[in-house]
């Protein structure tokens, strides 16, 4: 089974004493770097989820990767990727078909060319596309998302898949100059949130 901890967000150091305009430019550049890392991360996750490779012995070329047709046509710039214990893949794509989290639901732990993209529900007030920042998943079927101004949770079924009973709820709303850029959850269900400004 693929270990999602192998996919790490880039560490970007912010220089001191930046003007407001410089900070905006730096923030855009930082997001661009995260987007490029997101593309590599999604490709790596799909490579392993296809059953064609393991973390220790990748295949010699990308020809062995079973990339879902839906991803091939809609996943343009993924900025964050998470994988649960069932092999389901969750990602944020700033130009994709879903305004929030996209899910590739695995069948018997494998994502294939026939896998379709499902859009997870979003709570009222959540930001979309380019303002989505990070996604994480726990062992209880919950997906956590950080966008510029909120952190929200989507409850899935016991197999980590979207269902008619899947509900999205806001956990945190920013105050003042906060800007959420990262979210992580540990094995005990503790939530960790990165704030770029506040």
C-alpha positions as CSV (number, residue, x, y, z in Angstrom):
1,X,0.0,0.0,0.0
2,X,1.3,3.4,-0.9
3,X,2.3,5.6,2.1
4,X,1.0,9.1,1.6
5,X,3.7,10.4,3.9
6,X,6.1,10.0,1.0
7,X,4.4,13.0,-0.6
8,X,5.6,16.1,1.2
9,X,4.7,19.8,0.7
10,X,7.6,22.0,-0.3
11,X,9.2,24.1,2.5
12,X,9.3,27.8,1.4
13,X,11.0,30.4,3.5
14,X,9.6,33.9,3.4
15,X,12.2,36.7,3.4
16,X,11.9,39.3,6.0
17,X,10.7,42.9,5.5
18,X,8.8,42.4,2.2
19,X,6.5,45.1,1.0
20,X,2.8,44.3,0.5
21,X,3.3,44.1,-3.3
22,X,6.4,42.0,-2.9
23,X,4.6,39.7,-0.5
24,X,1.8,39.2,-3.1
25,X,4.3,38.4,-5.8
26,X,6.2,36.0,-3.4
27,X,2.9,34.3,-2.5
28,X,2.0,33.8,-6.1
29,X,5.5,32.3,-6.8
30,X,5.2,30.1,-3.7
31,X,1.8,28.8,-5.0
32,X,3.3,28.1,-8.4
33,X,6.1,26.0,-6.8
34,X,3.4,24.1,-4.8
35,X,1.5,23.5,-8.0
36,X,4.5,22.1,-9.8
37,X,5.2,19.8,-6.8
38,X,1.5,18.9,-6.8
39,X,1.8,17.7,-10.5
40,X,4.7,15.5,-9.6
41,X,3.0,14.2,-6.5
42,X,-0.2,13.3,-8.4
43,X,1.9,11.5,-11.0
44,X,3.8,9.6,-8.4
45,X,0.6,8.6,-6.5
46,X,-1.1,7.5,-9.8
47,X,2.0,5.5,-10.7
48,X,1.9,3.6,-7.4
49,X,-1.9,3.4,-7.2
50,X,-2.1,1.8,-10.6
51,X,-0.4,-1.3,-9.2
52,X,2.5,-0.9,-11.6
53,X,5.1,0.2,-9.1
54,X,6.2,0.3,-5.5
55,X,7.9,3.1,-3.6
56,X,11.1,1.0,-3.7
57,X,11.1,-0.1,-7.3
58,X,9.6,2.3,-9.8
59,X,9.2,1.2,-13.4
60,X,11.8,2.4,-15.9
61,X,9.3,4.6,-17.9
62,X,5.9,6.2,-17.4
63,X,4.4,3.9,-20.0
64,X,3.4,1.5,-17.2
65,X,1.2,4.1,-15.5
66,X,-2.6,3.6,-15.8
67,X,-3.7,7.2,-15.7
68,X,-7.5,7.5,-15.4
69,X,-9.0,9.2,-18.5
70,X,-10.9,11.7,-16.3
71,X,-7.6,12.9,-14.8
72,X,-6.0,13.0,-18.2
73,X,-8.6,15.5,-19.4
74,X,-9.4,17.5,-16.2
75,X,-6.5,17.5,-13.8
76,X,-4.5,20.4,-15.0
77,X,-2.6,21.9,-12.0
78,X,-3.1,19.8,-8.8
79,X,-1.7,21.6,-5.8
80,X,-2.2,19.0,-3.1
81,X,-2.6,15.2,-3.0
82,X,-3.6,12.8,-0.2
83,X,-4.2,9.0,-0.2
84,X,-6.2,7.0,2.3
85,X,-5.7,3.5,3.6
86,X,-8.1,2.1,0.9
87,X,-6.0,3.6,-2.0
88,X,-8.5,6.4,-2.7
89,X,-6.8,9.5,-4.1
90,X,-7.9,13.0,-3.1
91,X,-6.5,16.1,-4.8
92,X,-7.1,19.8,-5.2
93,X,-6.8,21.1,-8.8
94,X,-7.0,24.8,-9.4
95,X,-8.2,24.4,-13.0
96,X,-10.0,21.0,-12.8
97,X,-13.6,20.0,-13.1
98,X,-14.2,20.2,-9.3
99,X,-14.2,23.5,-7.4
100,X,-12.9,21.7,-4.3
101,X,-11.6,18.2,-3.6
102,X,-11.6,15.7,-6.4
103,X,-11.7,12.0,-5.5
104,X,-10.4,9.0,-7.5
105,X,-12.1,6.1,-5.8
106,X,-10.0,2.9,-5.9
107,X,-11.4,-0.5,-6.7
108,X,-9.7,-3.2,-4.6
109,X,-6.9,-0.6,-3.8
110,X,-6.2,0.1,-7.5
111,X,-6.9,3.2,-9.6
112,X,-7.4,2.3,-13.3
113,X,-8.0,4.0,-16.6
114,X,-11.8,3.6,-16.0
115,X,-11.7,5.4,-12.7
116,X,-13.9,8.6,-12.7
117,X,-13.4,11.8,-10.9
118,X,-16.0,12.6,-8.1
119,X,-16.4,16.1,-6.6
120,X,-16.7,16.1,-2.8
121,X,-19.2,18.5,-1.3
122,X,-18.2,21.9,0.1
123,X,-19.7,23.9,2.9
124,X,-21.1,27.3,2.3
125,X,-18.5,30.0,2.3
126,X,-15.6,27.7,1.3
127,X,-13.3,29.1,-1.4
128,X,-12.8,27.4,-4.7
129,X,-10.2,26.5,-7.3
130,X,-7.0,28.7,-7.0
131,X,-7.9,29.6,-3.4
132,X,-7.8,25.9,-2.2
133,X,-4.5,25.2,-0.5
134,X,-4.1,21.8,1.0
135,X,-5.9,18.4,1.6
136,X,-5.4,15.7,4.2
137,X,-7.2,12.5,5.1
138,X,-7.5,10.5,8.3
139,X,-8.2,6.8,9.1
140,X,-11.9,7.4,9.8
141,X,-13.0,8.5,6.4
142,X,-12.7,12.2,6.9
143,X,-11.1,14.6,4.4
144,X,-9.8,17.9,5.6
145,X,-9.3,20.9,3.4
146,X,-7.6,24.3,4.0
147,X,-8.4,27.2,1.7
148,X,-7.4,30.9,2.1
149,X,-10.1,31.6,4.7
150,X,-11.5,28.3,6.1
151,X,-10.7,24.8,7.1
152,X,-13.4,22.3,6.5
153,X,-14.1,18.6,6.8
154,X,-15.9,16.2,4.5
155,X,-17.2,13.0,6.1
156,X,-17.1,10.0,3.7
157,X,-18.3,6.4,4.1
158,X,-16.4,3.6,5.8
159,X,-14.5,2.9,2.5
160,X,-13.5,6.5,2.1
161,X,-15.9,7.1,-0.8
162,X,-18.4,9.8,-1.4
163,X,-22.0,8.8,-0.8
164,X,-25.4,10.4,-0.6
165,X,-24.8,10.9,3.2
166,X,-21.5,12.7,2.7
167,X,-21.6,16.0,4.5
168,X,-19.1,19.0,4.5
169,X,-18.8,21.2,7.6
170,X,-16.7,24.2,8.4
171,X,-14.3,23.7,11.3
172,X,-12.4,27.0,11.3
173,X,-13.0,30.4,9.7
174,X,-10.2,32.9,9.6
175,X,-10.0,36.0,11.8
176,X,-8.1,39.1,10.9
177,X,-5.2,38.6,8.5
178,X,-5.1,34.8,8.7
179,X,-4.5,32.8,5.5
180,X,-4.6,29.0,5.8
181,X,-2.1,27.3,3.6
182,X,-1.6,23.8,5.0
183,X,-3.5,21.1,6.9
184,X,-2.4,17.7,8.3
185,X,-4.0,15.1,10.6
186,X,-2.2,12.5,12.6
187,X,-3.2,8.9,13.5
188,X,-5.0,10.1,16.6
189,X,-7.1,12.5,14.7
190,X,-5.3,15.7,15.8
191,X,-5.5,18.4,13.2
192,X,-2.6,20.7,12.4
193,X,-3.1,23.9,10.4
194,X,-0.5,26.2,8.7
195,X,-1.2,29.9,8.6
196,X,0.9,32.0,6.2
197,X,0.1,35.5,7.6
198,X,-1.7,35.5,10.9
